[in-house]
Amino acid sequence: MLLEHISAEKLRNLGGRIGLGPGLNILVGENGQGKTNWLEAIFILANARSFKTAKLNEAVRFGEDLGVVRGRVRRSEEIRRELQVAIDRNIKILSVNGKRISSSDYLGELHAVMFNSETLQIVRGGPEERRKYLDECIAGVHPPYVRTLGDHTRVLKQRNSLLQNARDKEFSLERIAELLEPWNEQLTILSEKIHRARIRMVERLNQNLEDDPFGSEKIFLRYASSLEGKGDLADYKALISERLRLRVQAELAAGYSLIGPHRDELEITADGRELRKFGSSGQQRSAMLRLQLANIAVFQSIHNEFPLFLLDDIDAELDYRRIGRLFEYLEGKTQTVITTSKESMVSQFGTKGAVMDVVSGRSAARHKMAASGPSPLT
């Protein structure tokens, strides 16, 4: 898959259009000019969400009601599609070739993987960051998974509301168990789907983590279910159903659901040591980059094409030696868009791809070089 060009209207400070090459694309400019905003626009076009804010309407320029991002995607020599994401207050309107479509259909058209300082929270932050990472990896290769996650969140909210209400009204345990039963049935089905999908994704990521462009530590992922030691995880559906029945009193006292994949953890280790606790900043950055490269490799193995790779302020996170190795690894694979404020980056790597200057939200091509190696479409 190849993003040939992208344009933005009333999205942050952006204006005009950027044409992108098939390999490396470097957006260069002073801080505050809009380089990261262009990455956000690409990410929105690809994934119908922002990496900068949970509320997509916050990406619309202040004082405006409607923001639009458009782009043309080439999936093969014969197939090109015009994509559009329109943000109208709190409504997201997705279109392909001028026809409005659902989110689940749209998400198969283009995909982008992000690496920036915020993604480092996946390694450094709490369990919810790692669960989110894992879920995004799964949704990238299987968009209907988004619906499963949404249904699971909805059931949890309803169940939590019931637990809080029952606690306040001092219902008997028998009555509470009766009221919880239909929600437990739904939660069991959805939790088993999420558990199975996460376990499979961890297996795929571990397989691809063995391919290390940096020659560094052995990175390994382990999915740690909150139900470990409580029974047979191989029969997860039966196990969670049993635990939901046994833990009614504890959940009533807490006032929220204590059982399920929303309590699980993804452990990330380097040479057997937990990175969150014992890894240096450099080790954590390298590990996160390798996780995203593994994410890209999993996507390619399933769809036989590469997603876009977006790297913001790359020279703030990696030294030039590692950046050089990264570009060698990516050559002929992904269409890559990076940002930098340093001319030394352009001097070092500018001949490997297209260089575009970004000033006041607009981009002008400085020069373009033909990408070497096979097209990212293959």
Protein Blocks (a to p, Z undefined) as FASTA:
>chain_A
ZZfbdcdehiajbgcjddddfkbcdddddehilmmmmmmmmmmmmnopafkbmblklmpc
ghiabdcddddddfbfklccddddddehjaccddeehiacdfklmmmmpccddddfklmm
mmmmcfklmmmmmmmmmmmmmmmlmmmmmmmmmmmmmmmmmmmmmmmnopafklmmmmmm
mmmmmmmmmmmmmmmmmmmmmmmmmmmmmpcfkopacdddddddfkgoiacfklmmlmmm
mmmmmmmmmmmmnopafbdjklgccdddeehiafklmpcfklmmmmmmmmmmmmmmmmmm
mnopacddddehkllmpcfklmmmmmmmmgopaccddddfbfklmmmmmmmmccdddeeh
iacdfbdcddedjdfkZZ
